[in-house]
Amino acid sequence: MITDVVIPHYGEDSLKERLVDSLKTEPVANLIVVDNNKENRGFTKGVNEGIRQSTFPYVWILNNDAVVTPGALVALERRMQLSPKAGIVSSKICELENPDRIVHAGTGAVIPGYHKGGWESAGDHAKPTREKWVTFCSVLLRRRMIEEIGLLDENFFLICSDSDYCYTARHKGWEVWYEPQSKVLHPEKHGISRQVNETRNEAFIAILGDDQRKFIEKWGGQRFRDLDLEKYE
């Protein structure tokens, strides 16, 4: 066993329990749950606290409402071993309510956060690809990279810390990958865009807007343009 799991938890305990139950098929070294329910410090600080507690060569970050399918971790570890410069590897994320529907298979523009999607039955996004950034719903991080580039930027409360970390890693010479053999399910009803459209919660929308503003301010200029123009086969 070479991987610790970090779960930043906020919300219903039943979601976390469902995820933990699905992890029983995976060769996990340590399970680290960071409970944000008493004080919601945000996704980014929760992830960082878990990373600080981890000790193994790889750290698997998982959303607390995700569900892991058998073999997901082994596929992520295999991609790390096949690609020595890979510092970040994301799973294929499919809809929990309809597991054939792919909701994340890599990404496009950071703002507004475009995710590649499709259908497994159609053979969409079936090959591993290098990406500019990936979602941290299910992502494996290499400890050697973490030690080199540091933790996630805690100026981001909820979103953009994943894209920021991917851009930071690439700026330092590390690679970001999407691995389709690692499949993780996520409930569509918990997706951020759906929450915004359905709840119209002004405080929540303000947090998202503030995180996006911080990303634009941090990555404005030539450094971002150079990284954004990179092309992969």
Buried (B, 14 or more C-beta within 10 A) or exposed (E): EBBBBBBBBBEEEEBBEBBBEBBEBBEBBBBBBBBBEEEEBBBBBBBBBBBEBBEBBBBBBBBBBBBBBEBBBBBBBBBBEEBEEBBBBBBBBBBBEEEEBBBBBBBEEBEEBEBBBBEBEEEBBEEBBBBBBBBBBBBBBBBEBBEEBEBBBEBBBBBBBBBBBBBBBBBEEBBBBBBBBBBBBBBBEBBEEEBEEEEEEEEBEEBBEBBBEBBEEBBEEEEBEEBEEEEEE
